[in-house]
Amino acid sequence: MKILIPLPNKDFDLTEVSVPWKLFKDKGYEVIFATENGQKGEVDPKLITGVIFGQLKAKPEAIKFFRKLEKDIAFLNPILYSEIEVSEYNLLHLPGGHAKGMRQYLESTILQQKVLEFYQAKKIIGSICHGCIVMTRTIDPNTKKSIIYNKNITGLIKRLEKLAYYITSWKLGDYYRTYPEYVEDEVSRNLNDKSQFKRGGLNPYKPFVCVDGNIVTARWPEDAYLYGETLIKKLEEPKD
């Protein structure tokens, strides 16, 4: 199995990259990274040191996984977005992150074209947190609508994004607001019906993953293990 993980050049979420990566590597899968310019991606440093007063950082186990990841040859030598050959991969994993460096990745038309090719080839596409924005902005040329238009999907839910912003804005301004529009709102307005956006249960700490055909999505770092495990199950399903 061969998996592709595109990244921005800075500010990706540590947990949403390193946890699925560790699960994939433990299964013996080959994992390839890609960035826009071929330079190594840099994690959001606040997720190691703590966002505010040492709090809101990644969990110790995820940081331990990241310390292994940052020595990985494929991570250190990513390919270009433009070099992605979709036919070589079994799965596309679109991680998230909320700091402003993520915009490079979220807005890349080259990456969106590659996502469209994964979708058209009926490959497995996974996204977590802000990663769903990349899919949302990928337009099907036949329908002129987002490829998620008729899909059930999840991503960073509004109440979590609001909470993070409200408790940190006095110190960090709009650090937790990648865009003025909330992730949930952008995704929902590109769906056929807003009910297709799934928030999970009332307790966001209970892991939740939404599966619709070959599209697997999750909300935030707390879902990372279940998300990675679900992708592995999808990869290993018997083929018709």
Buried (B, 14 or more C-beta within 10 A) or exposed (E): BEBBBBBBBBBBBBBBBBBBBBBBBEEEBBBBBBBBEBEBBBBBEBBBEEBBEEEBBBBEEBBEBBEEBBEEEBBEEBBEBBEBEBEEBBBBBBBBBBBBBBBBBBBBEBBBBBBBBBBEEEBBBBBBBBBBBBBBBBBBEEEEEBBBBBBBBBBBBBEBBBEBBEBBEEEBEEBBBBBEEBBBBBBBEBBEEEEBBBBBEEEBEEBBBBBBEBBBBBBBBBBBBBBBBBBBEBBEEEEE
